[in-house]
C-alpha cells in the first residue's frame, strides 16, 4: 500500500512510500532528524527503507496527522524523535493509550460534515482539545509508538541505531485503505475565553460605547438559559462615557437609532408619570414613588454643598419589588458626585438588555444627569454605567453585528501617559511622561526586564500602547547589542 497523505502533503518528507514506519519529529526540523538517522546508519533508500515518512507535529497538526494515519493503515509503527516543546509527544501517546474523554464546559463547538454541532473532546492526561470524529476505535490496528529521544542529545543516535538493529516488521492481519475518513470539522466558537466579569469600556460617546458593548457580548458572552429564553451574558460590565451628548442624526441613524424616539424617551423619563398600564416607570420611581422628588433632592444637596457625597438614590423598593409578581426596575441606583469640577453620574443596572434598551437608557440617563447638573449649577461630566447582568438575545445576533459593523483600527491616547525610549550609554532609557513631564525613568539592558518593571508599576492601560512599547523595547535592545543608533518609531 502506498503512503498517500490527506493533509500537509507539501510539508511531509516521504522516504519510501511503501514503508511501514512514520517518524514524528515534534518541534525539531525534519532535515536535522533525518541527518541523525543517517548518522545512526538507518536505511534511507527510497526503494528499500522501512521508513515511509518524516513529519513535524507542533500540536495543532494532531487532527490532520490522525486522519493521515487512518487513511494509511500500513503505517503500523510510529517513532517519536524530536524536541518535545509543547507536550505533543504525550498527546499522541495518550490518544492511542487512553483514547478521548468528553468535555462539557468548553466554549468551542464543532460542526460535522452533516452540520451537527458536537462538543470537543480531550486527550486524557493533557489539555489538548480535539474533535471526537476520529477515535482510537476507528483504527484497524493502532500503531506501535516508540520514543527515541531528543535528536540533539548525544545518546539519541545510539537509541536510533539500537531500535533498527532489533526492528522486525510487524505481522498484521490483512488491511485495506478505508473508503472514507472523517473530514476536519468546522470550528464553531460559542465564546472566546476571557474573565466574563472584568470588562471595562471607556469611550467618548454613547454610540461608540454601545457598539463596544455589543462587540464584547458577541465575542465573549456566555450562554445562559432563562425562563424567557437563552441569552448571551457578561457580568459587571462597566462603561464610561466621557463626553455624553446627543449625537448627530446621521450617526444615530447609521446604527438604526431614531433620534425622535430618543428625545421622547428623555422627556418621558424626566416627566415622572406612571401610566395605568405600567407596573413601574423609571421616571416615576425617581420623581414620585417614594414621596420625594429624588432628582430635585440631590440637586439641592449639591447646590448647597458641591462636595456632597450623599447624593445617592435607589429605584429598588425592597418590600414591593421582592414580593411583586412582575414589574421590577432594571435600573436600581444613581450616584451624583462633583469630580474634577464636573458633575459625574454613576448608574447601576441589575439586568440590562444590550440591544434595544441600552442606547435608550443611556440617552435617558444623560438627560437626568444634565437636569441635576443644571439645578445644582454644575457642568455635566462623565456618565458611568455598571450592568451587573448584561444580556443579548442570540436571536438578535444579526442586528447586533449590523450595529457593530466593521471595527476600524484606531489609536487611542493612553490616559496614563506615554513613553520615550532612547539609548543612554550602554543602557536603554525609558521615560514615562505625561504632558511633557517625566514621571519616572526606567533603565536597563534587557527589554524583558524593563517590561516587567513597567508592568509592575501599572504604568499603562491600553493594549495597543503596550504592544507598541514592547516593539520599541525590543528594537532598542537589538540596537544596543549591535552598537547601532536607535530611533523610536
ZISULZI-V435234 format. One line per field, one symbol per residue. ss: DSSP state (h for helix, s for strand, l for the rest). phi: phi as a letter, one per 40 degrees, with the letter a starting at -180 (. if undefined). psi: psi as a letter, one per 20 degrees, with the letter a starting at -180 (. if undefined). A space follows every 10 residues. Layout:
ss: ???
phi: ???
psi: ???
This chain:
ss: llllllllhh hlssllllll sssssslllh hhhhhhhhhl llllllllll ssssslllll lhhhhhhhhh hlllllssss sssllllhhh hhhhhhhhll sslllllsss slllllsssl ssllllllss lllllhhhll lllssssssl lllhhhhhhh hhhhhhllll llllllllll lllllssssl llllllllls sssllhhhhh hhhhhhhhhh lsssssllss ssssssssss slllllllhh hhhhllllhh hhhhhhhhhh hlllllllll lhhhhhhlll lllhhhhhhh hhhhllllll lssslllhhh hhhlllllll sssssssssl lsssssssss sssllhhhhh hhhhhhhhhh hhhhhhllss ssssssssss sslhhhhhhh hhhhllllll lllllllsss ssssllssss ssssllssss ssssllhhhh hhhhhhllll llhhhhhhhh hhhhhhhhhh hhlllllll
phi: .ccbccbfdc bcbccbdbcb bbbbcfcccc cccdcccccc gccbcdcbcc ccabacachc ccdccccccc cbcccbbbbb aicccbgccc cccccccbgb bcbbbcccbb bcccgccacc bbcdgbbcca cccbbccccd acccbbcbhc ccccccdccc cccccbcbdc cbcdbaccca bdcccccbcc accaccbbcb bbacbccccc cccccccccb cccbbbcchc acbbbfcbbb ccbcaccddc ccccbgbcdc cccccccccc cgcbcccbca adccccbbdc gacccccccc ccccadcdbb cbbbbcbddc ccbccagbcc cbabbbacaf gbccbbbbbc bacccccccd cccccdcccc ccccccgbcc bcbbbbbcbb bbcdccdccc ccccgcccca cbcccchabb bbbbgbbcbb bcbafgbcca bbbicbcccc dccccdcfca bbcccccdcd cccccccccc ccgbcbbcc
psi: pppophqkhi iqopfoijrj pppojcjqpg hggghhhghi kpokpihiqi pgqqqrnigi jgghghhghh imiinjpppo oromhjjhgh ggghgigicq qqpikqipqp orijjpqqqr rqoqjrjoqq qkhorhhipg ppqpppoirp hiqhihghgg ghghhjpppp orrpqqpqhq pprpqppoog qqqrojjjpp porhrgghgg hhghghghhi pppqorhjaq qpqqqlpppo ohmprorqhh hghhkkpohg hghgggghhh hjqoqijqhr pggghhhhgj jpnhghgggg ghhhnhjpkj mpqqipnghg hhiqhrmqqh piqqpppppl jqoqppqppg qpoifhhghg ghhghghggh gggghikrpq cqppppohop qpphijhggg hhggbpoqpp ppppijarpp prpnckqppo poqpljpohq qpqriphggh ghgghhilir ipghgggghg ghgggggggg hjkrqppp.
